[in-house]
Amino acid sequence: MAEIVAIRKASETSETKPPTTNNIPTGRLEITIKISELPTPRAVQNSWQQFDINCDGIIFTLTVKPKMWNKFSTAAASYPMWVAAISGKMGAKTGKGFILESPGIQVFEKKPKESQEEAPGE
């Protein structure tokens, strides 16, 4: 048979203290967006390129250096099938979504899967 030893209010226990900035670990929010189409850029100051990416209805605005855009567009043009991983920090909220700060772009060749019709070893 169970015996009740003590009943305390939640506010009386030391384990239910409200979190403070002293006991909450800090982290960094990074976002990775994958695309397989080359976005249409807009030229902004100093030839930097700005473009938008729609991620499930949330629009992320990116601004990249001309050198990064040239590498991105060249890599995308050189592969028949490709996927780009764009990562960065979540920035300020805009009227239509967010800004992706400090973006980095990696382009990977996407190889087509071999058909299952061909039997291996035949």
DSSP file (Angstrom, degrees, kcal/mol; ACC not computed):
  #  RESIDUE AA STRUCTURE BP1 BP2  ACC     N-H-->O    O-->H-N    N-H-->O    O-->H-N    TCO  KAPPA ALPHA  PHI   PSI    X-CA   Y-CA   Z-CA
    1    1 A M              0   0    0      0, 0.0     2,-0.2     0, 0.0     0, 0.0   0.000 360.0 360.0 360.0 134.3    0.0    0.0    0.0
    2    2 A A        -     0   0    0      1,-0.0     2,-0.4     2,-0.0     0, 0.0  -0.528 360.0-154.0 -80.7 143.3    1.4    3.4   -1.0
    3    3 A E        -     0   0    0     -2,-0.2     2,-0.6     0, 0.0    -1,-0.0  -0.964  13.0-131.4-120.5 133.6    1.8    6.0    1.7
    4    4 A I        +     0   0    0     -2,-0.4     3,-0.1     1,-0.2    -2,-0.0  -0.744  24.9 178.6 -84.8 119.2    1.7    9.8    1.1
    5    5 A V        -     0   0    0     -2,-0.6     2,-0.3     1,-0.3    -1,-0.2   0.917  62.7 -13.8 -88.3 -49.9    4.7   11.3    2.9
    6    6 A A        -     0   0    0      2,-0.0     2,-0.5     0, 0.0    -1,-0.3  -0.987  51.1-152.6-155.4 143.8    4.4   15.0    2.0
    7    7 A I        +     0   0    0     -2,-0.3     2,-0.3    -3,-0.1    -3,-0.0  -0.985  22.6 177.2-119.6 125.1    2.4   17.1   -0.4
    8    8 A R        -     0   0    0     -2,-0.5     2,-0.1     2,-0.0    -2,-0.0  -0.919  32.4-109.7-125.7 152.3    3.9   20.4   -1.5
    9    9 A K    >>  -     0   0    0     -2,-0.3     3,-1.5     1,-0.1     4,-0.6  -0.481  32.3-117.0 -72.2 151.6    2.8   23.0   -3.9
   10   10 A A  G >4 S+     0   0    0      1,-0.3     3,-0.8     2,-0.2     6,-0.3   0.831 115.3  59.9 -60.2 -31.6    4.9   23.3   -7.0
   11   11 A S  G 34 S+     0   0    0      1,-0.2    -1,-0.3     3,-0.0    -2,-0.0   0.678 100.0  57.2 -71.9 -15.7    5.9   26.8   -6.0
   12   12 A E  G <4 S+     0   0    0     -3,-1.5    -1,-0.2     3,-0.0     2,-0.2   0.640  87.8  89.4 -89.4 -15.3    7.5   25.4   -2.8
   13   13 A T  S X< S-     0   0    0     -3,-0.8     3,-0.7    -4,-0.6     0, 0.0  -0.563  72.4-139.1 -85.3 149.0    9.9   23.0   -4.5
   14   14 A S  G >  S+     0   0    0      1,-0.2     3,-0.8    -2,-0.2    -1,-0.1   0.670  96.0  68.7 -78.8 -16.9   13.3   24.1   -5.4
   15   15 A E  G 3  S+     0   0    0      1,-0.2    -1,-0.2    -5,-0.0    -5,-0.0   0.662  90.6  61.6 -77.4 -15.5   13.2   22.2   -8.7
   16   16 A T  G <   +     0   0    0     -3,-0.7    -1,-0.2    -6,-0.3    -2,-0.1  -0.031  67.9 143.4-104.6  32.2   10.6   24.4  -10.3
   17   17 A K    <   -     0   0    0     -3,-0.8     3,-0.1     1,-0.1    -3,-0.0  -0.438  60.2-104.9 -65.8 142.2   12.4   27.7  -10.3
   18   18 A P        -     0   0    0      0, 0.0    -1,-0.1     0, 0.0     2,-0.0  -0.450  46.0 -97.3 -66.2 144.1   11.7   29.8  -13.3
   19   19 A P        -     0   0    0      0, 0.0     2,-0.3     0, 0.0     5,-0.0  -0.344  42.4-168.3 -65.4 140.3   14.6   29.8  -15.8
   20   20 A T    >   -     0   0    0     -3,-0.1     3,-0.6    -2,-0.0     4,-0.4  -0.751  38.5-103.6-118.0 170.3   17.0   32.7  -15.6
   21   21 A T  T 3  S+     0   0    0     -2,-0.3     3,-0.3     1,-0.2    -1,-0.0   0.702 116.7  64.4 -69.1 -16.2   19.7   33.6  -18.0
   22   22 A N  T 3  S+     0   0    0      1,-0.2    -1,-0.2     3,-0.0     0, 0.0   0.843 109.2  34.6 -75.4 -33.0   22.3   32.2  -15.6
   23   23 A N  S <  S+     0   0    0     -3,-0.6    -1,-0.2     2,-0.1    -2,-0.2   0.246  96.5  93.3-110.1  15.2   21.1   28.6  -15.8
   24   24 A I  S    S-     0   0    0     -4,-0.4     2,-0.1    -3,-0.3     0, 0.0  -0.927  74.6-127.9-105.4 124.9   20.0   28.4  -19.5
   25   25 A P        -     0   0    0      0, 0.0     2,-0.3     0, 0.0    -2,-0.1  -0.405  23.2-125.5 -68.4 147.3   22.7   27.2  -21.9
   26   26 A T        +     0   0    0     -2,-0.1     2,-0.3    -5,-0.0    -5,-0.0  -0.662  32.0 177.5 -92.4 150.5   23.3   29.4  -24.9
   27   27 A G        -     0   0    0     -2,-0.3     2,-0.4     2,-0.0     0, 0.0  -0.821  26.2-119.6-140.2 179.2   23.1   28.0  -28.4
   28   28 A R        -     0   0    0     -2,-0.3     2,-0.7     2,-0.0    -2,-0.0  -0.995  18.9-140.0-129.9 127.8   23.4   29.2  -32.0
   29   29 A L        +     0   0    0     -2,-0.4    61,-0.9    61,-0.1     2,-0.4  -0.788  26.3 175.8 -91.7 115.4   20.6   28.9  -34.5
   30   30 A E  E     -A   89   0A   0     -2,-0.7     2,-0.4    59,-0.2    59,-0.2  -0.943  13.4-154.8-119.6 143.8   21.8   27.9  -37.9
   31   31 A I  E     -A   88   0A   0     57,-3.1    57,-2.0    -2,-0.4     2,-0.5  -0.939   3.8-163.1-120.2 137.9   19.6   27.2  -40.9
   32   32 A T  E     -A   87   0A   0     -2,-0.4     2,-0.4    55,-0.2    55,-0.2  -0.988   7.7-170.5-121.5 125.3   20.3   24.9  -43.8
   33   33 A I  E     -A   86   0A   0     53,-3.4    53,-3.4    -2,-0.5     2,-0.5  -0.945   7.6-154.4-115.1 132.3   18.2   25.3  -47.0
   34   34 A K  E     +A   85   0A   0     -2,-0.4     2,-0.3    51,-0.2    51,-0.2  -0.921  19.2 170.5-109.7 131.3   18.4   22.8  -49.8
   35   35 A I  E     -A   84   0A   0     49,-2.2    49,-3.1    -2,-0.5     3,-0.1  -0.931  27.4-169.2-134.0 158.6   17.5   23.9  -53.4
   36   36 A S  S    S+     0   0    0     -2,-0.3     2,-0.4    47,-0.2    46,-0.2   0.195  71.0  72.1-131.8  13.6   17.8   22.4  -56.8
   37   37 A E  S    S-     0   0    0     47,-0.1    47,-0.1     0, 0.0    -1,-0.0  -0.980  83.7-115.7-126.9 143.0   16.9   25.4  -59.0
   38   38 A L        -     0   0    0     -2,-0.4    -2,-0.0    38,-0.1    35,-0.0  -0.663  35.4-133.3 -77.1 122.1   19.1   28.5  -59.5
   39   39 A P        -     0   0    0      0, 0.0    14,-0.1     0, 0.0    -1,-0.0  -0.294  19.4-107.4 -72.6 161.6   17.3   31.5  -58.1
   40   40 A T        -     0   0    0     12,-0.2    12,-0.4    -2,-0.0     2,-0.1  -0.809  40.7-147.0 -90.1 116.5   17.0   34.8  -60.0
   41   41 A P        -     0   0    0      0, 0.0     2,-0.4     0, 0.0    10,-0.2  -0.415   8.1-147.8 -85.6 159.6   19.3   37.4  -58.4
   42   42 A R  E     -B   50   0A   0      8,-2.7     8,-2.7    -2,-0.1     2,-0.4  -0.992  24.0-123.2-119.8 132.7   18.9   41.1  -58.0
   43   43 A A  E     +B   49   0A   0     -2,-0.4     6,-0.2     6,-0.2     2,-0.2  -0.603  35.5 176.6 -76.3 130.7   22.1   43.3  -58.2
   44   44 A V    >   -     0   0    0      4,-3.0     3,-1.0    -2,-0.4     4,-0.3  -0.506  45.7 -35.2-118.8-168.2   22.5   45.4  -55.1
   45   45 A Q  G >  S+     0   0    0      1,-0.2     3,-1.5     2,-0.2    -1,-0.3  -0.113 126.5  12.7 -58.0 146.4   25.4   47.7  -54.1
   46   46 A N  G 3  S-     0   0    0      1,-0.3    -1,-0.2    -3,-0.1     3,-0.1   0.769 128.6 -69.8  58.9  31.8   28.9   46.8  -55.1
   47   47 A S  G <  S+     0   0    0     -3,-1.0    -1,-0.3     1,-0.2    -2,-0.2   0.597  88.5 153.6  65.0  14.4   27.7   44.1  -57.4
   48   48 A W    <   -     0   0    0     -3,-1.5    -4,-3.0    -4,-0.3     2,-0.4  -0.411  40.1-129.6 -67.3 151.5   26.5   41.9  -54.6
   49   49 A Q  E     -BC  43  64A   0     15,-2.5    15,-3.0    -6,-0.2     2,-0.4  -0.893  20.9-168.4-110.3 134.6   23.6   39.6  -55.5
   50   50 A Q  E     +BC  42  63A   0     -8,-2.7    -8,-2.7    -2,-0.4     2,-0.3  -0.968  13.5 163.5-122.1 137.0   20.4   39.3  -53.5
   51   51 A F  E     - C   0  62A   0     11,-2.1    11,-2.9    -2,-0.4     2,-0.3  -0.972  27.6-126.9-148.7 162.8   17.8   36.6  -54.0
   52   52 A D  E     - C   0  61A   0    -12,-0.4     2,-0.4    -2,-0.3     9,-0.2  -0.841  12.9-162.6-113.0 147.5   14.8   35.1  -52.2
   53   53 A I  E     - C   0  60A   0      7,-2.3     7,-2.9    -2,-0.3     2,-0.7  -0.998  14.7-140.7-130.3 128.6   14.1   31.4  -51.4
   54   54 A N  E     - C   0  59A   0     -2,-0.4     2,-0.7     5,-0.2     5,-0.2  -0.803  18.9-175.6 -90.9 115.6   10.6   30.2  -50.5
   55   55 A C  E >  S- C   0  58A   0      3,-3.1     3,-1.8    -2,-0.7    -2,-0.0  -0.867  73.0 -41.6-114.6  95.3   10.8   27.6  -47.7
   56   56 A D  T 3  S-     0   0    0     -2,-0.7    -1,-0.1     1,-0.3     3,-0.1   0.879 123.3 -41.3  52.9  43.0    7.4   26.2  -47.0
   57   57 A G  T 3  S+     0   0    0      1,-0.2     2,-0.6     0, 0.0    -1,-0.3   0.309 118.0 109.1  91.2  -9.2    5.8   29.6  -47.3
   58   58 A I  E <   -C   55   0A   0     -3,-1.8    -3,-3.1    39,-0.0     2,-0.6  -0.902  61.7-143.5-102.7 123.8    8.6   31.5  -45.4
   59   59 A I  E     -Cd  54  97A   0     37,-1.4    39,-2.3    -2,-0.6     2,-0.5  -0.762  11.7-163.4 -92.1 122.2   10.7   33.7  -47.6
   60   60 A F  E     -Cd  53  98A   0     -7,-2.9    -7,-2.3    -2,-0.6     2,-0.5  -0.911   7.0-151.7-104.6 130.9   14.4   33.9  -46.8
   61   61 A T  E     -Cd  52  99A   0     37,-2.4    39,-2.5    -2,-0.5     2,-0.4  -0.890  14.8-171.7-104.3 128.3   16.3   36.8  -48.4
   62   62 A L  E     -C   51   0A   0    -11,-2.9   -11,-2.1    -2,-0.5     2,-0.4  -0.924  12.7-164.5-121.2 144.6   20.1   36.2  -49.0
   63   63 A T  E     +C   50   0A   0     37,-0.5     2,-0.3    -2,-0.4   -13,-0.2  -0.992  17.7 179.4-127.6 123.0   22.8   38.6  -50.1
   64   64 A V  E     -C   49   0A   0    -15,-3.0   -15,-2.5    -2,-0.4    40,-0.1  -0.864  31.6-101.2-125.2 156.7   26.0   37.1  -51.4
   65   65 A K     >  -     0   0    0     -2,-0.3     4,-2.3   -17,-0.2     5,-0.2  -0.334  37.1-112.1 -68.6 155.1   29.3   38.5  -52.7
   66   66 A P  H  > S+     0   0    0      0, 0.0     4,-2.5     0, 0.0     5,-0.2   0.872 117.5  54.6 -58.3 -37.7   29.8   38.5  -56.5
   67   67 A K  H  > S+     0   0    0      2,-0.2     4,-2.1     1,-0.2     5,-0.2   0.909 109.2  47.1 -63.6 -42.2   32.6   35.8  -56.2
   68   68 A M  H  > S+     0   0    0      2,-0.2     4,-2.4     1,-0.2    -1,-0.2   0.906 112.3  49.9 -66.2 -41.6   30.2   33.5  -54.2
   69   69 A W  H  X S+     0   0    0     -4,-2.3     4,-3.0     1,-0.2     5,-0.3   0.909 109.9  51.1 -63.5 -41.4   27.4   34.0  -56.7
   70   70 A N  H  X S+     0   0    0     -4,-2.5     4,-2.3     1,-0.2     5,-0.2   0.911 111.5  46.9 -63.7 -42.0   29.7   33.3  -59.7
   71   71 A K  H  X S+     0   0    0     -4,-2.1     4,-2.4     2,-0.2    -1,-0.2   0.911 114.2  49.0 -63.7 -41.8   31.0   30.0  -58.1
   72   72 A F  H  X S+     0   0    0     -4,-2.4     4,-2.3     2,-0.2    -2,-0.2   0.949 114.4  42.8 -62.6 -51.5   27.4   29.1  -57.3
   73   73 A S  H  X S+     0   0    0     -4,-3.0     4,-1.8     1,-0.2    -1,-0.2   0.861 114.9  50.6 -68.0 -35.0   26.0   29.8  -60.8
   74   74 A T  H  X S+     0   0    0     -4,-2.3     4,-1.7    -5,-0.3    -1,-0.2   0.925 112.0  46.8 -67.0 -44.8   29.1   28.1  -62.5
   75   75 A A  H  X S+     0   0    0     -4,-2.4     4,-0.9     1,-0.2    -2,-0.2   0.904 112.3  50.3 -64.2 -40.6   28.7   25.0  -60.4
   76   76 A A  H  < S+     0   0    0     -4,-2.3     3,-0.3     1,-0.2    -1,-0.2   0.866 112.2  47.7 -65.4 -35.8   25.0   24.8  -61.0
   77   77 A A  H  < S+     0   0    0     -4,-1.8    -1,-0.2     1,-0.2    -2,-0.2   0.782 107.2  56.7 -75.5 -26.8   25.6   25.2  -64.8
   78   78 A S  H  < S+     0   0    0     -4,-1.7    -1,-0.2    -5,-0.1    -2,-0.2   0.678  99.7  64.4 -82.2 -16.6   28.3   22.5  -64.9
   79   79 A Y     <  -     0   0    0     -4,-0.9     3,-0.1    -3,-0.3    29,-0.0  -0.891  68.7-149.0-107.6 135.8   26.2   19.7  -63.4
   80   80 A P  S    S+     0   0    0      0, 0.0     2,-0.4     0, 0.0    -1,-0.1   0.890  94.4  21.0 -67.8 -37.0   23.2   18.3  -65.2
   81   81 A M  S    S+     0   0    0     29,-0.2    29,-2.8    -3,-0.1     2,-0.3  -1.000  83.5 156.6-130.3 133.0   21.5   17.5  -61.9
   82   82 A W  E     - E   0 109A   0     -2,-0.4     2,-0.3    27,-0.3    27,-0.2  -0.956  28.6-151.6-149.9 164.8   22.6   19.3  -58.7
   83   83 A V  E     - E   0 108A   0     25,-2.3    25,-3.0    -2,-0.3     2,-0.4  -0.992  14.1-151.6-139.9 138.7   21.5   20.3  -55.2
   84   84 A A  E     -AE  35 107A   0    -49,-3.1   -49,-2.2    -2,-0.3     2,-0.6  -0.921   2.3-153.5-113.4 136.8   22.8   23.3  -53.2
   85   85 A A  E     -AE  34 106A   0     21,-2.9    21,-2.0    -2,-0.4     2,-0.6  -0.945  13.6-170.8-107.9 115.5   23.0   23.5  -49.4
   86   86 A I  E     +AE  33 105A   0    -53,-3.4   -53,-3.4    -2,-0.6     2,-0.3  -0.932   9.0 179.8-109.3 120.6   22.8   27.1  -48.3
   87   87 A S  E     +AE  32 104A   0     17,-2.4    17,-2.6    -2,-0.6     2,-0.3  -0.893  14.3 124.9-123.3 152.8   23.5   27.6  -44.6
   88   88 A G  E     -A   31   0A   0    -57,-2.0   -57,-3.1    -2,-0.3     2,-0.3  -0.979  54.4 -67.2-179.4-175.8   23.5   30.7  -42.4
   89   89 A K  E     -AE  30 101A   0     12,-2.4    12,-2.8    -2,-0.3     2,-0.4  -0.711  49.6-108.3 -95.7 145.3   22.3   32.4  -39.3
   90   90 A M  E     - E   0 100A   0    -61,-0.9    10,-0.2    -2,-0.3   -61,-0.1  -0.598  46.7-174.8 -73.7 125.3   18.7   33.5  -38.9
   91   91 A G  E     -     0   0A   0      8,-3.2    -1,-0.1    -2,-0.4     9,-0.1  -0.003  33.5 -31.2-103.8-152.3   18.6   37.2  -39.2
   92   92 A A  E     -     0   0A   0      6,-0.1     7,-1.9     1,-0.1     2,-0.3  -0.230  63.6-106.2 -68.1 151.9   16.0   40.0  -38.8
   93   93 A K  E     - E   0  98A   0      5,-0.2     5,-0.3    -3,-0.1     2,-0.2  -0.598  37.0-165.9 -77.7 137.2   12.3   39.5  -39.7
   94   94 A T        -     0   0    0      3,-2.8     3,-0.2    -2,-0.3   -35,-0.1  -0.559  39.7 -91.6-111.5-178.7   11.2   41.1  -42.9
   95   95 A G  S    S+     0   0    0      1,-0.2     3,-0.1    -2,-0.2    -2,-0.0   0.776 126.4  28.4 -65.5 -25.8    7.7   41.8  -44.1
   96   96 A K  S    S-     0   0    0    -37,-0.1   -37,-1.4   -38,-0.0     2,-0.2   0.433 132.9 -53.0-116.6  -0.8    7.7   38.5  -46.0
   97   97 A G  E    S-d   59   0A   0    -39,-0.2    -3,-2.8    -3,-0.2     2,-0.3  -0.810  76.9 -44.8 169.5-125.3   10.0   36.3  -44.0
   98   98 A F  E     -dE  60  93A   0    -39,-2.3   -37,-2.4    -5,-0.3     2,-0.4  -0.918  38.9-114.8-139.6 162.5   13.6   36.5  -42.7
   99   99 A I  E     -d   61   0A   0     -7,-1.9    -8,-3.2    -2,-0.3     2,-0.8  -0.844  23.2-141.4 -95.9 136.8   17.1   37.5  -43.7
  100  100 A L  E     - E   0  90A   0    -39,-2.5   -37,-0.5    -2,-0.4   -10,-0.2  -0.891  24.2-154.1 -98.8 109.5   19.6   34.7  -43.8
  101  101 A E  E     + E   0  89A   0    -12,-2.8   -12,-2.4    -2,-0.8   -39,-0.0  -0.530  65.3   7.3 -87.6 150.7   22.8   36.2  -42.5
  102  102 A S  E    S-     0   0A   0    -14,-0.2    -1,-0.2    -2,-0.2     2,-0.1   0.907  85.1-162.8  49.6  54.7   26.4   35.1  -43.4
  103  103 A P  E     -     0   0A   0      0, 0.0     2,-0.4     0, 0.0   -15,-0.2  -0.385  12.4-166.3 -72.4 145.1   25.2   32.6  -46.0
  104  104 A G  E     - E   0  87A   0    -17,-2.6   -17,-2.4    -2,-0.1     2,-0.4  -0.984   7.0-155.1-125.1 140.4   27.5   29.8  -47.2
  105  105 A I  E     - E   0  86A   0     -2,-0.4     2,-0.4   -19,-0.2   -19,-0.2  -0.965  12.4-179.7-124.0 129.5   26.7   27.9  -50.4
  106  106 A Q  E     - E   0  85A   0    -21,-2.0   -21,-2.9    -2,-0.4     2,-0.5  -0.996  12.0-157.7-124.1 131.7   27.8   24.4  -51.3
  107  107 A V  E     - E   0  84A   0     -2,-0.4     2,-0.4   -23,-0.2   -23,-0.2  -0.928   9.3-170.7-112.4 132.1   26.8   22.8  -54.6
  108  108 A F  E     - E   0  83A   0    -25,-3.0   -25,-2.3    -2,-0.5     2,-0.3  -0.944  25.8-117.2-121.9 141.6   26.8   19.0  -55.0
  109  109 A E  E     - E   0  82A   0     -2,-0.4     2,-0.7   -27,-0.2   -27,-0.3  -0.595  25.2-146.1 -73.7 134.7   26.3   16.9  -58.1
  110  110 A K        -     0   0    0    -29,-2.8   -29,-0.2    -2,-0.3    -1,-0.0  -0.910  12.3-152.8-105.7 114.1   23.2   14.8  -57.9
  111  111 A K        -     0   0    0     -2,-0.7     2,-0.1     1,-0.1     3,-0.1  -0.684  20.6-113.0 -89.8 137.7   23.8   11.5  -59.7
  112  112 A P        -     0   0    0      0, 0.0     2,-0.2     0, 0.0    -1,-0.1  -0.396  34.2-109.9 -67.6 143.5   20.7    9.7  -61.2
  113  113 A K        -     0   0    0      1,-0.1     2,-0.1    -2,-0.1     3,-0.1  -0.495  34.6-111.0 -72.4 141.1   19.9    6.4  -59.5
  114  114 A E        -     0   0    0     -2,-0.2    -1,-0.1     1,-0.1     2,-0.0  -0.457  39.0-101.7 -72.5 145.9   20.5    3.4  -61.7
  115  115 A S    >   -     0   0    0      1,-0.1     3,-0.6    -2,-0.1    -1,-0.1  -0.347  17.3-135.2 -69.6 149.6   17.4    1.6  -62.8
  116  116 A Q  T 3  S+     0   0    0      1,-0.2    -1,-0.1    -3,-0.1    -2,-0.1   0.514  91.6  84.0 -81.0  -6.2   16.4   -1.5  -61.0
  117  117 A E  T 3  S+     0   0    0      2,-0.1     2,-0.5     0, 0.0    -1,-0.2   0.856  73.9  78.6 -68.3 -34.7   15.7   -3.3  -64.3
  118  118 A E  S <  S-     0   0    0     -3,-0.6    -4,-0.0     1,-0.0     0, 0.0  -0.639  79.3-141.7 -78.8 122.7   19.3   -4.3  -64.8
  119  119 A A    >   -     0   0    0     -2,-0.5     3,-1.4     1,-0.1     2,-0.1  -0.694  22.3-114.0 -83.9 132.1   20.2   -7.2  -62.6
  120  120 A P  T 3  S+     0   0    0      0, 0.0    -1,-0.1     0, 0.0     0, 0.0  -0.416  96.9  19.8 -67.6 139.7   23.7   -7.0  -61.1
  121  121 A G  T 3         0   0    0     -2,-0.1    -2,-0.0     1,-0.0     0, 0.0   0.474 360.0 360.0  85.2   3.6   26.1   -9.7  -62.4
  122  122 A E    <         0   0    0     -3,-1.4    -1,-0.0     0, 0.0    -3,-0.0   0.432 360.0 360.0-105.5 360.0   24.2  -10.5  -65.6
